[in-house]
């Protein structure tokens, strides 16, 4: 009986173990099935890619700025003008634009401008003229080319030159006459004489510093009726004709013969198409506002003062300076 009971007990234990094993295996299968499904969902969620369109790159811009007004004159997009693909043509186009900007067009003035000399008024005070301004074209092109790689702003390379004299010297510039020249005219020709008088007054007490540029037309201005000039005979295409302002060439010719004695460099100088009686052959200087001009640079080495003295039938132009500078001129001869 004991053996039988033990056998039954053993049989029950084995049955329970088998059931437990089957149950455990079933649970494990269930556990494995559920996580596998969840893992697949998680992986699908993790591998989902959201595509975002990147913004297109902004092209390089170069701003050209006026250093005086801080105004942006032009914005260049180098890429659209051939930079990087046709640099030679790009540079040529920049050079042409720089030339136009410096020298101007028929309708727009450029940055380049000659100086207009200062002068002394009747009270001894200085009336300021205008400094010389030069826009360096090649330098501008080089600056744009350099900025074309990364962009940015550049300033125009403007060079401004004030008159080459010291204001403290002005009171002494009339001390010594270093050169002069006198011409004569008919006192009875009223209109012509008035024109000589007006143009002479316009160049009187003009200060020319070292290296200063003088333009008769810029200094005298329009010789028209609005400015008081009168009809008089003038030479046009080898003929004597009546015209407003006739006679001012006597002033420019007298000035030429005076400054020629102190050593100046001539920039522009024209002769009449006919001989004139007030200066020797080949010693005249014809002018016409808006046309032919008489221009020179003061290369005497010292600042000088121009005086024009209109008299009774005479016109005298004097070139003056201080005693100190007169000695400097003598040493330079």
Phi, psi and omega in degrees: 000321178297317181295323182293316179299317181297322181295316178298317180299318181296320181295320178296318181298314181298320179298316180297319180297317179297317178297318181297317179298317180296319180296317181297317181295322179294319179296318181296320178299319180295319180296320182291325181294317184292308180299325182298321179291316179296319181298320180297320178295316180299318181295320178298321178294320182292326184272003178288126184248128177259116181269129178242125179292126178281142179294146179294143181297138180282128180293154180292135177240142175237118178264130177258121189246137172283117184291344181275316183258348186063018179278139175280111184282325182199145174246120183256134171254095187308321184300321182286344180260005175105004179294128181096341179240325178216073185296328181296313178292323178299314180294322179296321179293321177296320181296321179293320179292319179297321178297314179297319182294322182284314189262346178084181178232185179296332184254340183231131177288152177268180179286328179297132176209137176288154176286149168251121187298153171288166177214169179251130180275183184294344178262006178084007180269152181277127172261115184290140176266244181209133180287163175279137179235131178231127172263115181284105186295312182297321179295321178298315180299317180297321179294321179292317179300318180295321181280349185291342181283314185242352179083182180129193181243141175230153179259148176299134177280081180265134179240116184251125182243117177282167180299143186273058174215163177259135182298330180291346179272349188301318183296343183255355185292344180265013186288320188230133173271113182263346177196149177202160178207141182235135173237166186234152179216164181283119183294343184273350181269090191298309184300312181297319181295323178296322179293321176297316181299314182295316181290327177293319178297327182292332180260000181287138178064030174276132180262127176243106177286173180299125180081000180291150179260137177240129174238123179298314182296318179294325183283316183279322181085189183296132178260067183241175183297327180299331180259015173094001181282151188240164177293140177196165180290142175214159182267123177225118179051050175067022177228148174272120180227162176276137179201153178291127176096004178304132180116340182294339179292339174292325177293314180294325180288323176295319177299316180303312184293336177281308184289339180295341181277346183252359176080088176235162177259126182273130178263320179212131184202124183233151175259158173289159178281348174231159177291146176248153187270350188268349175222158179298162179305130178081005182248020181259165178217102182277146180221158176202119185301128184087356180228237182295141184228161171246114185228144177207165176248140176282098179250024180287342180095353180220158175288143181229162180236131177265132173236131177244121184247110179269120182241195181279088181086008180224151173228124180238130174249126180247146174247120185239162172200181179280164178300318180299313182287332177298321177294323178296320180294320179297320180293332182277348181287000000 
